[in-house]
């Protein structure tokens, strides 16, 4: 990182902290713990762990809020895909059956819970009779799997993971641990696409000298949308307007005003728990670095000019050190 780039971010951050002193310690306490640096082997293990949930379409749930019905469905579908030997022919035509004890065992393994009441699930075509579960043989139309993005250690054997969920065609046979470039080379017409981003809380448990993880909660990560029109809070400074558009492959922007017209690709850089907006097609005079600002709560704050250590100016026509652009509703 260039020294001047660091100084700019540092200066903007100082301003940001001073401007938003109402941020409380409670918000700080919600920040993730220490990041766990995973080896390639560990990443594969976590990919496999989370794929157990995505491949059978487990729905999001909060801590202690997953029902017996959802636990039963997961266990039956998981075993059918991964432990076919636990099923035998039985019941009606095209049905197979599995012991309820297998269902209990799987639920305990992945969730650390006990099913309080075994039962039939009409909506899923699952029947329960005398210690056996009956279901119909079926095949899926898509192939879903997961890859871990990050893992943070919160202490007390609990961890926060962020996971990408991918979907491909039912006949896809690629490497679930590879990346998009590898998939494109292997099968350019059937490249897995990210369908969801999930956040999960895990608990590490140790039994008989062996450790494993159980899933405590599982929620969708809402991707923030930065698109919109941003206007200066101080209309006496100048008349600049920033317009950001969301494209299939990211964001583009345009900056317009009297004597100013610029556009290009927009980068979103998340660093040190802050969000930086980088206008890659608009360069500062003095150092030719891309104009950038810090994003917070629908606002983009740009440090318009530097100091004796880092001399530059972003927009000469705007006679303010800090420009605050607010997103229009």
Buried (B, 14 or more C-beta within 10 A) or exposed (E): EEEBBEBBBEBBBEBBEEBEEEEEEEEEEEEBBEEBEBEEEEBBBBBBBBBBBBBBEBEBBEEEEBEBBBBBBBBBBBBBEEEEEBBEEEBEEEBBBBBBEBBBBBBBBBBBBEBEEBBBBEEBEBBBEEEBBBBBEEEEEEBBBBBBBEBBBBEEEBBBBBBBBBBBBEEBEBEBBEEEEEBEEBBEEBBBEEEBBBBBBBBEEEEEEEEBBBBBBBEEEEEEEBBBBBBBEEEEBBBBBBBBBBEEEEBBBBBBBEEBEBBBBBBBEEEEEBBBBBBBBBBBEBBEBBBBBBBBEEBBBBBBBBEEEBEBEBBEEBEBEBBBBBBEE
